Every structure is written in structure tokens, then in C-alpha cells.
Amino acid sequence: MTELLRVEGLTKAYPGVVANSDVSFAISEGEVHALLGENGAGKSTLVKMIYGLVRPDSGSMTLRGQPYQPAKPAEARRAGVAMVFQHFSLFEALNVAENVALGMENPPPMRELASRIRAVSEEYGLPLDPARMVGDLSAGERQRVEIIRCLLQDPKLLIMDEPTSVLTPQEVDILFKTLRQLSGEGTAILYISHKLEEIRALCDEATILRRGKVVATCIPREQTAREMAELMVGTVLTPPARSGRAKGAVALEVQGLSVASPIPFGTALKEVSFAVRKGEVLGIAGVAGNGQDELLLALSGELKSAPGAVRIDGAEMGDKGPNDRRRAGLVAAPEERLGHAAAPDMSLVENALLSGVVRRGLAHRGFIDWAAAEAFAREIVQTFDVRTPGVHVAARALSGGNLQKFVVGRELSQSPSVIVINQPTWGVDAAAAAAIRQAILDRAAAGAAVVVISQDLDELLEIADDFAALNGGRLSPTRPVEGLTVDEIGLMMGGTHGMEVAHHGH
């Protein structure tokens, strides 16, 4: 196998943190190479250097034996390096072909581009209609747009950052087929993911980063997922304990909840009904864009509904706002950390105050008790192992994983009777994810009713007692997790869409 890219001694430091320290590895043509590590281990910074978004402080790269130092992504793309990001950069009000054209240096005429999109998407088993509006596409289809955009440049190296975090199991199968086809044709793939079983199935080799340094390399299919997780974390992991919870009375009851979406291109909720008892964890799955965000808003009180549509401990709360629901015992942590769960430019103390003021009594007669707010922030940081220089730094200064621990910790520390969390461990490393899941289970054991909305099926199967899926704003009937198979779940999540995917696959 011919070597394609070699990275030698790459180092990049930011104030107060070394993101990468003397990182070296190589990728051959046609190799699928995994980059593994917890959040904050330095994976993102490393791929940004390869893609020309960040300049290394020291170290060098060679591409096909020639010195390679892209000053910007356009140079990386010209050299044959393409990247599909974790967060899509698509315009919802434009169609597929228009979005693809925007990502190209000198796009061909639209009709020609549309036929190339059709041809390439068919060839790689990712069928796409160039004329469809991106706002109407599922998360999996949006990702196809990004991938096709890359493939039209005929890349030699394709970098994929957490590509399956928004896909159904059926869509993951389709993606893997495509990636294997590309690798068979000689394209190298650098694959970042937290999902270890995936890496075992797909990748030829793995480089494992911990705190900015390469700590190990391995051949994934020769390791167990647990062994790889332990290399990433540097400690032995124990799965969360979930036994012996007593189920109490119904704490959260949702009855015929229908509400329009406040989000552009969002999904209205249609006749959603379920009940969660004290001590119980209900897992709600679904591919992004099927009403998860709306459901969180409707439960948190940011989106109001008919009075009886939402009951907390029997009291009608549908038409009440977030503070009334907090007083009644409900806490919520939305998916979007910066901007929704936390105010980016406010300090951790201020962010602790924002949602804790009601239940933690952080204000008296209209005056804020700053000492109490600071103590609350310190308690969250300590209990949830949030890595931060202090509680007075702005929320945006924390890594995604640490901010997530802070946001979830802040809600769980308010002795809630009902907890609603959307994507509790999205983009969070294995150790932090295990800690967050354990904290959620601990609250359930203490008698809270918990709703976890997540696209990570392994996570739901690990912590939930009952399972339901959201599809197009409708909720499937709730089923016990015991005995559910991944196929059944995929069909529940996909509704008819799942049948369609299965049909394409044969």
C-alpha cells in the first residue's frame, strides 16, 4: 500500500491548553483510519490542521511524498483532501444542487451539475434528487449532500467527523457501504467517531489520542470495544448500574399533545401521548428533524400547549411557562448547548443562576444571591468533574464535552421530580458519557421520572426502561427495552421511511 499522508510531530497550543503535542501517524491509499479519543483529546484540532483551517505551531506533513502545508481549506481541497463536518453547512432554503455548487471553487452550469450529482450519488449508493429543498431532507440525506459535494472533487483523502451521530441504523449501513466502496477505489478515509463497535466494523487501523498526545495505535477488529475505550480514557470503565429501582406514581403525563413548530422547517407534534412514573427512564429515539427539539420545548414550557396536554404530578401545566414548570419540579436540558442550554458569553456562575434561580433559591426579594450562585456553580464543577480554569470563565471557553457535563449537572443538581434531556452525551467522550448516564440513573433511583431524547441507540438501550420513537412529529407506542432488537428500533424510528431504506438496500 502506498503511503498517502504522513503527519510528523504536529503541535498546536492555545492559551492554557495544548490541543496537540507531537502527534505523528500515517495513512496509506485506500486505508480507513480511525482517530479515537475523548472530547478535548485533540481530534478536531488535528483534522483542522490537515484540512487547512488551523496552522500547526510546529511539525510537518507530507502528502504523496511532497511537503503539504495548506494555508486554507481551498488549498487542502486542491491537493485532494476533503472533509465532511459534524455540523452541516447547508442552506435549508436552497435545493441540493445549489448547496453543492456553493461548496465548489468553480461549479459547472446547473443542469450539468445536477446530472453529475445524480450520477455520482447513484454510483456510490447514496441516491439524491438534486432539485429537492435541503429543508425537506432528513439528517441522513443532508449528510449525503455533504458527501456528494466532497466526492465531486474526486478526493484522495476524505475526513469524516462523527458522521453517524445523526443516522438510523439502516442509514449507517448505507454509509458504510459507500465508504468501503471508496476505500476499494483507493480513497483514504480518516474517520473520527466515539462509536467503538462502528470503528471495529469499518476501520483498518486506529490512532488513539489522549490529552493531545498519541497514546496508542491498534487494529480495531483485533480489540474489544472496551479495550479501546480504556486506551482512550486511560482507566477501567464500569457500565452503569441500572437494577433495583422502585417505580412510583406517574410524575409526567402527556396527553394528545399537538403543537406547531416555532423552528423554520421544523416538525409539528401530532397527538403525542405518554406517561413516565417516578424512578422510570423513558428513552425516546428518532432521527434529527422528526420533532425532538419541539418535544423538549413543549415539555420545558418554552412552547405552550393546551392546559391538560402536559401534567406534572397531576397538575395541569400545558399552558404554563418554564419557571412555573421548574417550581413544579421539572428541569430540562436542550440539545443545543451554546445559545440554548447556556449563554455563551456569560460566566459559569451566571449560567448556573439562569436555570437554578427558582429551585435553588438563588434570589431573595428580587436580589440575586451571588455567593450562593457561585457556590452552586462550584458544586456542579466538582460533582461532575467539569474541566475549567474556574467558575468565572465564559461558557464558550469550555470544550463541548465539559460544557455538556456542566449543563446536565446544573439541571440534575436541582433535586428535580421530572427530568427531560435531549442528546445528553452528544459529542461527549466515553468517560464523560458514562458519568452523565450514571448521574441520570442516580436521579431516577432517587425517584425522578426521566425522559431522555437521543439519537444514540446504544445509549437509550443502556439506560432506558421503556422505549418509544418519534417520526414526523408522531410518537410510537411505548415498549419495554427488554427484548427489543436494533431492527425493530430502526423500523420504529423510520416509520415508512425505514421500510423505504430497507427496500433500497436489496
N, C-alpha and C positions, 0 to 999 in steps of 0.2 A: 504493500500500500504506500502510495506516495504521500509524503508529508505536505499538508496544505498550509496550516498556520502554526507558527511557534511563538509562544509568549515567554519572554525571559525576564525574570526579576522585576515585574511591574510593581510599582509602589505609588500609592496616592494617599495623601493625608489631607484631612480637613481640620479646621480648628478643633482641638480637643479629641479627635478620633482619627486613628489610622484605618482607612477603609480597606486598603490592600497593602500588604507588606511582603515584598519579594516573591510575587506569585509567578510560577513557571508551569507551563504544560504545553502539549502539542496535540493537534488534531490532524488526522490523515483524511485524504479524499474519501468521501462515501462513509465516513465514520459518524455514528450517532454518539455524541459525547455529553455526558450529564455533568452539570455543575450543581453541586449539592451544598447546602449549608443552612444554618438557621438564618432568620431575618437579622440583618445587621452583620452578617458574616462577610459581606463584601461582594456578593454575586453581582448585584446591579451595577456597582461601580466598575467592576471588571468588564462586564459586557459593554458598558457605555464607553470604555476606553477602546475596545475592539471596534466599536461602531462609530468612533469619532465624535462622540458627544462630550467626552471628558479627556483632557490631556494628562498622561501619566507624569508624575514628578520625576521618576527615573525608571530605567528598564527599557526593553526594546521588543519589537515584534517583527517577525518576517512572514510574508505571505508568498507562497511558492518560491521560497529562496531569496526573494527580494526584500529590502528594508520596507517596512509598512508603518507609516505614522499618519493616519488620517486626521486632518485638522477639523473636518466636519463630516456629518453623515453622507453628504453628497459625494465626497471623495471615497468614503468606505463603499458606497453603492457602486461607484465606477470601478472599484477594484474587485467587485464581485461579492461584497458582504451585505446581506440583507437582514432586517430584524423585524419580528412581529412582537409588538409590546403587549404587556399585560393589560394596559388600559388602551382601548381602541381610540384611534384618532380619526374618527369618521364624522361626516356631517349628515345628520339624520334627514334633513330636508332635501338632500340630493340623491340621485339614484346611484346604483352600483358603479356604472361606467364613469360617471362624473367624479365619484370618490377616487376611483383608481387613477383617473387622469391627473388629479391633484397631487398624487404621490409620485408622479413621473417627471423627469427632467424635461423631456420634450415629447409629449404624448402625440400619437398619431391621430388622424381625423377620427371623430367619434364612431362612425359606422365601422371603420376598420378595427378600432379598439374593442367595440362590442363583440365583433366576431372573434377576435383573439381571446377575449375573456371567456366566451362560450367554449372555444376550442380547448384552451388550457384547463378550464375548470372541469370539462368532461374528461380530458386526458388523465387528470390526477384524481378523478373520483370525487370532486367537490362541486357538484353541479350548482351553477349560479345563473340567475337571469339578470343580464346587465341593465335592464330597464327598471328593475324593482327599486322602490324607495328604501333607503337604508333604515329609515324609521320603522318600517314594517318588518324588518328582519329579526329573527331570533338571535341570541348571543352567538350561537354556533355558526349561523350564516354570516354574521358580521365578521367573525374571525376568518371565514373563508375569503371575504373581500380583502382582508389584510394579507392573507397568504397568497392569493392570486396576484395581488399588487406586487408582492415580492417576486413571485415566480416569473412574471413577465420580464423581469430584469435578468433572468437566467443566472441566478446567483451560484457561486461556488461554495459559499458558507451561509447557512440560514440560522439565525439566532432566534430561539423561541423562549419567551419569558412566561412561565406559568401558563402554558397555553390551554390547559384543560380545566382551569378553575371555573369556567362558566358552561361546561358542556354536559349533556346527558351521557350515560354510559354508551348509548348507541353512537352518539356523535364522536366520542373518544375513539371508538373502533374505526370509524371512517378516517379520522385524522391520522391515526397510527398507520393505516394502510397507505395513505398518501406519503407519510414521512418515510416509510420503508421503501416505497417506490422511488422517492427522490434519492435516498441513500444508495439504492441499487444502481442509480444512474450516475453516481459519483459525487453528488452534492453532500458536503459535510453538514451536520446539524449539531449545533451547540444548544443543549436542552436544559432549561432551568425548571425545576419542579420540587415541590415538597412531597409529592405523592410517590412513595418509595416503590410500591408494587408496580406502578407505571414505569418507573425507571428500570426496574428489573426486567420488565417485559420488552422494553424498547431499546435500551442503551447498550453500547458495546463496552464503554469504559466510563468511569466516573472520577472526577476530581472533587475532593471534599474540602471545603473551606471552613475554618472556624476562626472568628475574630480577625478576619483579614489575611490569615495565613493558610497555605495548603497544608492540611494535616494528614491527608491520606489520598491514595488513588486505589481504585479497586475495579474489578469486573463485576458489575451489578448482579448478573444472573448467578454468580457463584456465592453471593452473600444473601443472608436473610434480610428482610426489611428492618428487623430490629437491630441487626448488627450495623447496618448503615446508619440508622438513627443514632445509635450510640457513638459512632465515629463523628457524626455531626455535632452532637451535644457534648461528648466527652464524659458522659455519665451513664449509668444504667437506668433505663426508663421502666417505670411500672405502670401498667394500664390502669385507668381509673376504676375504683371500686363502685359497683352500682347496686349492690344487693341490699335487701332488708329495709326497703323504705315502706313505711305505712302510708296507705292512700287515705286522705281525709275527704271532707266535703268539697263540692265543686266551688272553686275560687274564681274562675274566669269562665263566663258563659257568653258565647257569641251566637246570635240567633238571626238568620236571614239578613246578614249584613250586606247591603248593596250600596256602593258609593262610587261617584265618578272620580276619575284620577285628576289630581292637580298638576301632574307631570306631563310636559309635552310628549306626545307619542306614548303616553302611559297606558296602563290597563285598568279598566274599571273592575271593582269587585262585584261579583254577582252571587247573591244569595249564599254567602259564606256562613256556615254554622259549625260550631264545635264546642266542646267543654273540656276544661282541664281541672283536675282535682288537686288538692294540696298534696305535695310530695310526688307529683307526677311530672314527667318531662314529655311534652308533645313535640315531635320533630316534624317540621313542615319543609318539604323539598320542592324544588322547581327550578327550571332554567330561568336565568335573569330575564326580566321583562314580562313575567306572567302574573304580576300583581304582588310580589314580595314586598316592595317598598311601600306600596299602597296599604298592604295589610299592617305593616308596622305603624304607619301614620294613623290608621284607623284605630289601632289598639292603644297607641300612646296618647291619643286625644288631639294630635295635630290636625287630623281630619275628622270632622264631626259627622255623626250619622243619626238615625232615629234613636230616641231615648232608650228603648229596650233592646237595641241591637247588640249592645255591649253591657254585660253586668259584671261587677266586681263584688264578690261576696254577697250576691243577691241584689245589690243596689244598682239602679239604672244609671248608666254612665255614658251612653252613646252620644248625648248632646253636650257632654262636659269636656272642658279643655284639659291640657296636660297637668296643670297644677292641682286641679280637683282630683284627677286620677292618681296623682302621686300621693295626695293626702289619703286617698282610699287604699293605698298600698301597692300601686302598680309602678314599676320602673321599666324603662325601655332604653335599649342601646341600638341606634340605627347603624346601617352598614357603612355609610359614608362617614369616615372618621373626621376628616378635616372639613369643617364648614357645617356639619350637621350634628355629629356627636360631640365635637369640640370646636371652640372658636380658635382658629389658627394663631392669631396674634395675641391672644390673652394667655396669661400665665397658667400653670397647673393649678395654682391656688384659686384663681378666678374661675377656671373651668370646673373645679371641684364644687365651688359655690353655686354655679349656674344650675346644676341639676340637684345639688344636695340641700339647697336652702330650706326646702319645705320639710323633708323628712329628718334632716339632721339638726333642724332648728338653728340655722346659721345667721338668722336675723332676729332682732328684738325690737318691737315697736317701730319697724321701718329702718332701723340702723343695722348695718352689716357688722357681724362679729368677726373681724378679720383674723383674730388669733385662733378662733375656733375653725375658721375656713382653712387656715394654714395647717392646723393640727390634722384636720380631715385629709388634706392633700398628702401630708407626710405619712399618714396611716395607710393610704392607698398605695403609695410608692413602696412602703416597706412590706405590706402584706402581699402585694402582687409582684414584687421583685421588678419594679419599673426602673430601667437603667436610664438615669437622667442626672445631669450635674447638680440639680436642685429643684425645689418646687416653684422657684420664681422664673424659670425659663419659659419661653413661649411654647405652646403645644406643638407648633410646626417644627420645633427643633428636635423633637423625638423621632426615632425611626418608627416606621409603620407598626411594627410588632410591639414596641414599647408603648406607643400611644394607645394601641388596642388594649393592652393589659390595663392601662390607666383608665380608659373609658369603661371597660367592663367592670373593673374593680370598683370604680366610683358608684356604679349602679348596684352592684351586689352588696356593697357595704352599707346600704340604707335599710337593712332588715326588711326587705320587701315581702309582700304576700303573693304578688304576681310579678313574674319577670318575663319580658319579651326581648329577645335579642336576634338581630338579623346578621348573619355571617359572623359568628363570634370569633372565628380564628382565621378569617380570610387573610392570606398573605402573612401569616404568623408562623414562626419556626416551630419545630416539633416540641421543644421543651416548653415554650410559652403556650402552645396549643394545649398540651397535656395539662398545664397548670390552670388554664382558663376552663377547660372542660371539667376538671376536678372541682374547681370553685363553684361551677354551675350545679354540679351534682351535690355538693355540700349544702348549697342553699335549698335544693329540693329535699334533701334529707332532713333539713331543719323545718320543712313544712311548706315551702313556697311552691306555687304552681308555676311551671316554666314552659314557655313557648320558644323553641329555637328554630329560626328560619335559616336554612343553609342550603348551599349548592353542593356541599361536600357530603356525599352519601355515607362515606366511611364514618364521618363524624356523627351523623344522625344515628347510624346503626349502633355506634358505640355508646351514646349517652341517652337516646330516647327510649321511652317505654312504648309509646304509640307513634304512629307514622301516618302522615297524610301528604298529598301532593297538590300544589297549585298549578293550574294550567289555564291560561287565558282568563284569569280572574275567578275561576271556579275552584272550589276545594273538593278533592275526592273524599269519600267516606274515610273515617279514621280506622286504622288497623293496628293490632299489636305488632311490635317489631319482631318478636319471636317468630322464626319460621319464614320471614319474608325473603324472597330471593331478589338478586340485583335485577334480573329480567322483569319481574313483576313491578319493581320500583320504577324501572325505566319506562314501562308502559303507563304506569300511573302518572309519571311526570310528563310524558309526551302526549298523553291523551291520544287523539288521532295522529298527531304529529309523530308519535313513537312508531305507530303502525307503518307510516309512510317511510320512515327511516329504515325500518326492518325490511320493508319491501324493496327499497333501493339496494340494500346490501346483498340481495340474492340474484 
